[in-house]
Amino acid sequence: MMAAPRIRIAREDDAPAIHALIVELAEYERLTSILVATEATLRTALAGDQPRVECLVAEHEGHVVAYAMYFHNFSSFLSRRGLYLEDLYVSPAARRLGIASALLRKLAAIAVERQCARFEWTVLDWNQSAIDFYENIGATVLPEWRIVRMTGEALTKLAQS
């Protein structure tokens, strides 16, 4: 019988494993051209009493095979904070073991425990298998909302105007 994956809070020393998974995710999403994260920047983000981001990892057979990176946002309409899932990624060799479901259940429990009004994340419109998975666990994909983003020169230009 195969051992069940273990979900735990990421530590600073998990940065190399998490970084390797982020590289896999960037390749899968065809976004390696914008990947600048390093092991060192991840270690810093996960460090200290008030880390910049929180992260869960899943271990299977002694290896970190998945991660879920999250942080708090805030809803002015609900006047409460929410939990925002930045990334959820399971290495291909570890898929179909229930890891993604286990990570989402743990995140939902964290959101409830912290009295968050909602738990949100995004999904690429071409990733139909992920959309189907999320809908099957009861999530709603909001078709009327679009992500708006500023980076690089556009962000600098607006800040200086």
Legacy VTK file of the C-alpha trace (Angstrom):
# vtk DataFile Version 3.0
C-alpha trace
ASCII
DATASET POLYDATA
POINTS 161 float
0.000 0.000 0.000
1.276 3.450 -0.990
1.746 6.029 1.798
-0.640 8.972 1.757
0.894 12.329 0.829
1.716 14.537 3.820
0.558 18.182 3.748
2.525 20.625 5.883
3.468 24.288 6.167
6.492 25.149 4.045
9.746 26.110 5.712
12.538 28.339 4.464
14.609 25.262 3.656
11.877 24.092 1.264
12.782 26.977 -1.069
14.854 24.828 -3.495
12.053 22.250 -3.900
9.370 24.917 -4.227
11.484 26.809 -6.753
11.912 23.668 -8.860
8.120 23.218 -8.869
7.610 26.883 -9.809
9.915 26.338 -12.798
7.789 23.307 -13.797
4.640 25.426 -13.457
6.117 28.232 -15.565
6.997 25.709 -18.269
3.490 24.202 -18.149
1.841 27.631 -18.368
4.300 28.757 -21.078
5.478 31.650 -18.887
9.192 30.980 -18.432
9.966 34.305 -20.134
8.678 36.181 -17.066
10.070 33.873 -14.376
12.555 35.714 -12.145
11.980 33.945 -8.808
15.048 32.346 -7.268
15.609 30.061 -4.321
16.934 33.058 -2.400
13.918 35.289 -3.112
11.573 32.479 -2.092
13.524 31.846 1.110
13.204 35.544 1.975
9.477 35.597 1.164
8.821 32.593 3.429
11.028 33.854 6.288
10.359 35.511 9.586
7.485 36.062 11.967
5.443 37.823 9.288
6.321 36.184 5.963
5.341 37.940 2.742
3.561 34.801 1.589
2.457 31.511 3.094
2.877 28.143 1.496
1.808 24.553 1.994
3.771 21.676 0.539
2.839 18.075 -0.096
5.427 15.390 0.493
5.166 11.998 -1.128
7.703 9.239 -0.602
10.063 11.725 1.067
9.972 14.386 -1.655
8.132 17.701 -1.977
5.879 17.077 -4.993
3.375 19.931 -4.753
2.863 23.367 -3.290
0.090 25.867 -2.666
1.200 29.478 -2.192
-1.323 31.873 -0.636
-1.817 35.213 1.109
-4.601 37.388 2.455
-6.555 39.952 0.482
-9.465 42.111 1.645
-13.042 42.641 0.474
-14.380 46.146 1.032
-17.925 44.922 0.303
-17.712 42.189 2.932
-15.384 44.162 5.219
-13.390 41.013 5.885
-10.207 39.494 4.655
-10.090 36.619 2.221
-7.590 33.935 1.346
-6.055 34.189 -2.113
-4.371 31.176 -3.681
-1.547 32.398 -5.904
-0.404 28.976 -7.124
-1.396 25.368 -6.730
0.870 22.958 -8.543
1.317 19.195 -8.381
4.248 17.633 -10.200
2.985 15.376 -13.041
4.393 12.195 -11.470
2.355 12.843 -8.307
-0.990 13.646 -9.935
-4.096 11.535 -9.332
-3.062 10.862 -5.722
-5.567 13.343 -4.254
-2.893 15.923 -3.498
-4.620 18.907 -5.117
-7.848 18.081 -3.270
-5.960 17.697 0.012
-4.228 21.054 -0.465
-7.517 22.792 -1.277
-9.218 21.201 1.758
-6.388 22.411 3.999
-6.584 25.906 2.530
-10.365 25.965 2.996
-9.851 24.952 6.631
-7.314 27.764 7.087
-9.765 30.257 5.537
-12.571 29.110 7.848
-10.303 29.115 10.908
-9.151 32.670 10.109
-12.760 33.774 9.480
-12.108 34.697 5.867
-15.137 35.784 3.867
-13.958 33.983 0.753
-11.285 31.816 -0.815
-10.280 32.788 -4.347
-7.835 31.955 -7.110
-7.494 32.233 -10.870
-7.310 29.640 -13.604
-6.132 30.007 -17.189
-9.032 29.893 -19.648
-7.355 27.132 -21.691
-6.823 24.839 -18.697
-10.118 22.974 -19.002
-9.026 20.062 -16.822
-8.340 22.477 -13.943
-11.626 24.315 -14.546
-13.520 21.008 -14.473
-11.699 19.950 -11.300
-12.488 23.236 -9.530
-16.142 23.119 -10.551
-16.381 19.507 -9.354
-15.304 20.530 -5.849
-17.938 23.288 -5.758
-15.989 26.344 -6.924
-17.515 28.884 -9.287
-15.484 30.170 -12.228
-16.554 33.801 -12.659
-16.729 34.506 -16.413
-17.502 38.205 -16.046
-14.304 39.136 -14.152
-10.976 39.815 -15.832
-7.578 40.199 -14.245
-6.003 43.630 -14.682
-2.238 43.787 -14.249
0.524 46.369 -14.461
4.193 45.458 -14.447
7.536 46.813 -15.556
7.634 50.031 -17.539
3.873 50.631 -17.411
3.888 50.372 -13.604
6.895 52.680 -13.301
5.390 55.192 -15.712
2.102 55.366 -13.793
3.919 55.699 -10.464
5.968 58.612 -11.791
3.071 60.458 -13.440
LINES 1 162
161 0 1 2 3 4 5 6 7 8 9 10 11 12 13 14 15 16 17 18 19 20 21 22 23 24 25 26 27 28 29 30 31 32 33 34 35 36 37 38 39 40 41 42 43 44 45 46 47 48 49 50 51 52 53 54 55 56 57 58 59 60 61 62 63 64 65 66 67 68 69 70 71 72 73 74 75 76 77 78 79 80 81 82 83 84 85 86 87 88 89 90 91 92 93 94 95 96 97 98 99 100 101 102 103 104 105 106 107 108 109 110 111 112 113 114 115 116 117 118 119 120 121 122 123 124 125 126 127 128 129 130 131 132 133 134 135 136 137 138 139 140 141 142 143 144 145 146 147 148 149 150 151 152 153 154 155 156 157 158 159 160
